[in-house]
Amino acid sequence: MVLKNQTRENLAERIYRQLKQDIFDFRLLPGDRFSENEIAERMGASRTPVREALFRLEREDYVEVLARSGWQVKPFDFKYFEELYDVRIVLECAAVRRLCEQNGPTPQLEALTALWSTPKEDRPRQVGPVSALDERFHEILVEAAGNQEMARIHHDLTERLRIIRRLDFTKPPRIDATYQEHAAILDAIAHRRVDQAQMLLRAHIEASRNEVRKITLHMLHEARAHGRASGTSGVGPR
């Protein structure tokens, strides 16, 4: 039951966050169709905040409205994500070159070096915290290069890739590999080895991309198989 004093904006925000998490966790699968009424009933809300939440998700490319037939979680387009990864590599390699050309280490890079040198036993193991730290590592590399427009574009790429990129940390070996690879990239930057830093960065991003693709396909298969076995549609009450 929604509290009476809760504003419509807060309710729309709650619905937005819940639906986005359902999409991230494959409780709402790519291609799933649903109506505003179904979501409103599930959330215990009116259609107005539901519609606001859905339009926000539409702007972020997570869902799309279908003419006269409600809404749909956008089907996975791996070509689209591959292209985003390609742009990301170009931006980050350009940023690394700029960082290697700077005079002396910056406080941002020194802080990153300390963070990604954390002993294995002290590292977080949960997907959420590690994924957030990984995102900030790559964003700070671009921000520290000093081009605000480049940083803005990169941040937008990060938002668009989050739905699949976080899956890279569902396996413990990938967490340890990320720490090692980030530390190696930072060491190459600190020693002004441009070619090595770019090579390490490219290999790191491509390994993550390939792992994410495999995990995404597996999780989609498992979620669809479970849905068929249980007879659930993905939009009913949970």
N, C-alpha and C positions, 0 to 999 in steps of 0.2 A: 504494500500500500504506500503510495507516494504521500509524503508529508504535505499538509495543506499549505504550509508557508514556503514550500520549495518553489523557486521561480521557474518559469517556463524555460529560461535560458539554461539554468542548472540541470533541468530534466533533459533537455535536448542534448546537453553535454554528456550526461550519464548514458543516454541511449547511444549516442555516437561512439563513446568509448567502448561500450559493451559490444556493439555490432562490429566495430573494428577488431576487437580482441577475438570475437567469434570467427572472423575471417582469417586472422593470423593463426588461430589454433585449429583451423579446418573444421570447425563446427558448422560454419557456413561455407560450403564448397564452391569453387569456381563453377559457374553455370547454374547454381541454385536460383530458383525463382520464388518470389514471395510478394505479398501485398502489404500495403501500409496497415491494413486492418489486422493482419496476422502479427506483425511486429508490435502494434499498439496493444493487442490483447496479451501478448507474451510479456511486455514491459509494464503492463498495468498503467498505461498512459493514453492520452488522446492522440489523434492523428497529427495534430499540429506540431508538437515537438518531435514526433517520429519523422515527419516530412522534413523538418529542419535538419535533423541528424543525417537523413539519407541524402539530401542535397549537398551537405558538406562532404560526405563520403564520395558522392559523384564527382565533386570538384577535385578530389584527390585520386580519382581513377580507380576506386575500389568497387563501385557498383555503377550500374547504368539503368536508366528508366526505359521501359519498353512500352511502346504505343498500345494503349488500351489493355495491357496485360501485366501491370505492376512493375516490379523491380527485379533485377538480376545481379548476382555477384559476377563481376566481369570474368569471363573465361581466361585461363592462363595463356599468355602469349609469350612463349620463351624467346622468340625472335626479338620482341620488344625489350625484354630484360637483358638479352645479349647486347643489344645496341646501347642500353644504358650503361652496362659494364664497360663497353668500349669507350664511351665518352668519359667515364670516370677514370679509366686508365690514362687517357690523354691529359686530363686536367691534373691528376696527381703527379704524373711524370713531369709535367711542366712546373708544378709547384716544387718538386724535389730539386730540379735544376736551379730554380731561383734560390732555394735554401742553401744549396752548395756554393752559390756565388756570393752569399752574404758574408760579412766580416764578423767572425766570432759567433759562438753559440747564443741563441736567444733564450730568455727565461722559459718560454713555452716549450722549446725542445729539451731543455734541461729537465723540466718537470716531467715530460713524456719519458725521457730516458730513465729517470728514477722509478716511475710507475711501472714500466715494462721490464724492469730488472728485478721485480719483486720475486723473492724465493718461491719455489713451486708450492711449498706447504702453506704459504700465505695468500695464494691467489684465490679469487672467487671461483666457484664451480657452477653457479646457477646461470642458466641461459640469459635471463634478463640483464643482470649486472655486467656480464662479460660482453654481451652484444652492445650495450650502451657505451662501454669503455672502448670497444673497437670502433664504433661510429665516431666517437670524439677523437680518437687517434688520427683517423684519416681526415676529419674535418680540421683539426688543429694544424696538420701538415699544410693544408691549403690556406688556412687563415694566416699562418705564420709567414707565408710567401708574400703577403702584403697587397694582393689584388682583391679588392672587395667584391667586384663583379664575379670574378672567378669563384670566390668563396660562396656567393649567393647561388650560383648555378650548381655548384657541388652540393650545397645543402639541399637543394631541390631534388637532386639525384638520390641523395641519401634517403629522403622521405619516400621516394617512389620505390626504392629497392628494399626497404625495411621488411616488407611482407615476406620476402623469401630469404633475405640475407641473414636474419637472426637464426635461421635453421642451422647455420654453419656451426653453432656452438651447442648443439644437442648431443654431440659426442665428445667425451673428455679429451681424447687425443688431439682434437682440433683446437681445443683451448690452449693446450701446451704448445702446439705448433704455432699458434698465433703469437704467443708471448715471444717465442724464439725468433720468429720472422720479423716482428716489429722491432725487437732489440737489434737485429742485424741491419735493418734498414736505417735506424737511427745512428748506428755506429758508422755506416758508410757515409751518411750525411755529415756527421761530425768530422770525418776525415776528408771531406770534400771530394769523395770518389763518386762523381756524377753517374758515370756509366754503370757502376756496380749498384748504386742506390736505385737507379731506375730499373735495372734488371731484377733486383730483389723485389722491388715493389710490384712490378708487372707479374712476376711469378707468384707472389703472394695473393694478389687479387684474382688471378686466373685459377689458382688452386681452390680458393674459396668459392668462386663461381661454379666450378665443376662439381665440387662437393655439394653445394646448395641444390644444383639441378638434380643430382641423384637422390638426395633426401626428399626434395619436393615431390618428385615422381613417385617415390615409395610411399610418402605420407598420403598423397592423393589416392593412390591405389588402396591403401589400408582403410582410409576414411570412407571411400565409396563402397568397399566390400563390407565394412561394418554397417554402413547405412542400409545396404540391401538386406543384410542378414537380420537386422533389427527392425526393418520396415520403417525407419525414421526418414523424414523429409528434410531435416536440417533447419526447420524454422519453428518447430513446435516448442512448447515450454520445456525448460530444463531446470 
